[in-house]
């Protein structure tokens, strides 16, 4: 079960309450619907199990939770890359996974190296995580920006965590993305 928390400046004053509008537009219900659609389409995302909204006493605000399939035997890509390298084929598989998501016209607004999960049970499998505030996006113009966001994330974590990542790795990921 994952509880929704606010980030940034607002999070210092209001940890986990959101203004209530239509129930279908609450963060947990929106993410649940999107994950259900992506899972049904065959994208490697955790299977959504349940979403919950708790409405406050005055009916103005809500708190939210989502229950997802627990991914076993792995860790986020950054944690993995601190201790390991990926070969070119593995980077290409990650690029192909992102392309599959983009072909479904889904913009992952927080696409970063922490939101890719490496599962090491048998052959490595890669999963995309955390689709809060993500959604369908028509057109093509946003896709290169989304990839660049991921690229900046890798570069940031090279300096911050010392992950194994090079420009050659990025070119392999892009090669997998381009098919």
C-alpha positions in Angstrom: 0.0 0.0 0.0 1.4 3.4 -0.9 0.0 6.6 0.7 0.1 9.8 -1.4 2.1 12.6 0.1 2.6 16.1 -1.1 6.1 17.2 -2.0 7.7 20.6 -2.3 6.8 23.7 -0.3 3.1 22.7 0.1 4.2 19.4 1.6 5.7 21.3 4.5 2.3 22.8 5.5 0.0 20.0 4.2 1.5 16.5 4.2 -1.2 14.5 2.5 -4.5 16.3 1.9 -5.8 17.2 -1.5 -8.7 19.3 -2.6 -11.6 17.1 -3.5 -13.2 17.3 -7.0 -14.7 14.4 -8.9 -13.7 11.1 -7.3 -12.6 9.8 -10.7 -10.0 12.6 -10.8 -8.4 11.8 -7.4 -4.8 10.8 -7.5 -5.2 7.2 -6.5 -8.2 6.5 -8.8 -6.5 8.2 -11.7 -3.3 6.2 -11.2 -5.3 3.0 -10.7 -7.1 3.5 -14.0 -3.9 4.3 -15.9 -2.0 1.3 -14.5 -5.0 -1.0 -15.2 -4.9 0.2 -18.8 -1.1 -0.2 -19.1 -1.1 -3.6 -17.5 -3.9 -4.8 -19.8 -1.9 -3.6 -22.8 1.1 -5.8 -21.7 3.4 -3.0 -20.4 5.6 -4.1 -17.5 4.0 -2.1 -14.7 2.8 -3.3 -11.3 -0.7 -4.7 -11.4 -3.1 -2.3 -9.6 -5.2 -4.1 -6.9 -7.1 -1.3 -5.2 -7.4 2.4 -4.7 -8.8 4.2 -1.7 -9.9 7.8 -1.0 -10.8 9.0 2.5 -12.8 12.1 2.4 -12.3 14.6 5.3 -15.0 15.6 7.7 -16.0 18.8 5.8 -16.0 17.0 2.4 -13.5 19.5 1.0 -10.3 17.4 1.1 -9.2 13.8 0.7 -6.3 11.5 1.5 -5.4 8.7 -0.9 -3.8 5.3 -1.1 -3.1 2.7 -3.8 -2.4 -1.0 -3.4 -0.2 -2.5 -6.1 1.3 -5.9 -6.8 4.6 -6.2 -4.9 7.5 -6.7 -7.2 10.0 -9.2 -5.7 13.7 -9.9 -6.1 14.9 -6.6 -7.3 15.5 -2.9 -6.8 15.3 0.4 -8.5 17.7 0.9 -11.4 19.9 3.4 -9.5 20.5 1.0 -6.7 21.4 -1.7 -9.1 23.7 0.5 -11.1 25.7 1.5 -8.0 27.0 -2.1 -7.9 26.5 -3.4 -11.5 26.8 -2.5 -15.1 24.3 -3.3 -17.8 25.3 -4.5 -21.2 24.2 -3.0 -24.4 21.3 -5.4 -24.9 20.0 -4.7 -21.4 20.1 -0.9 -22.1 18.3 -1.6 -25.4 15.6 -3.5 -23.5 15.0 -0.5 -21.2 14.8 1.8 -24.3 12.3 -0.6 -25.8 10.2 -0.6 -22.7 10.0 3.2 -22.7 9.1 3.1 -26.4 6.3 0.7 -25.6 4.9 3.2 -23.1 5.3 6.1 -25.5 3.6 4.1 -28.2 0.6 3.8 -25.9 0.7 7.7 -25.8 1.5 7.7 -22.0 3.7 10.5 -20.7 5.4 9.5 -17.5 5.8 12.9 -15.9 8.4 11.6 -13.4 10.4 9.4 -15.7 13.7 8.9 -13.9 16.2 6.2 -13.1 14.6 5.5 -9.7 11.2 4.7 -11.4 12.7 1.8 -13.4 12.8 -1.4 -11.4 15.2 -4.3 -12.1 13.9 -7.7 -11.3 16.6 -10.4 -11.1 14.6 -13.6 -11.1 16.0 -15.7 -13.9 16.4 -13.4 -16.9 16.4 -9.8 -15.9 13.1 -8.0 -16.3 12.5 -4.2 -16.2 9.4 -2.5 -14.9 8.2 1.1 -14.9 7.0 2.5 -11.6 5.1 5.5 -10.1 2.5 6.7 -12.5 1.1 9.3 -10.1 0.1 12.4 -12.1 0.9 10.7 -15.4 -1.5 10.3 -18.3 -2.3 10.0 -21.9 -0.7 12.6 -24.1 -1.5 13.0 -27.8 1.1 13.7 -30.5 4.8 13.2 -30.6 6.3 16.5 -29.5 6.6 15.6 -25.8 8.4 12.2 -26.2 11.9 13.6 -26.8 11.5 15.9 -23.8 10.4 12.9 -21.7 13.6 10.9 -22.8 15.8 13.9 -22.1 14.3 14.1 -18.5 15.4 10.5 -18.1 18.9 11.3 -19.5 19.3 14.1 -17.0 18.3 11.8 -14.2 21.0 9.3 -15.1 23.6 12.1 -15.3 22.5 13.5 -11.9 22.8 10.1 -10.3 26.3 9.5 -11.7 27.4 12.5 -9.6 25.1 11.9 -6.6 25.3 8.1 -6.2 28.2 7.1 -8.4 26.1 4.9 -10.7 27.6 3.1 -13.6 26.3 5.0 -16.6 28.1 6.4 -19.7 27.0 8.2 -22.9 27.6 4.9 -24.7 24.9 3.3 -22.4 22.6 6.2 -23.3 23.1 5.6 -27.0 22.2 1.9 -26.4 19.0 2.9 -24.6 18.1 5.2 -27.5 18.9 2.5 -30.0 16.4 0.2 -28.2 13.9 3.0 -28.1 14.2 3.6 -31.9 13.8 -0.2 -32.5 
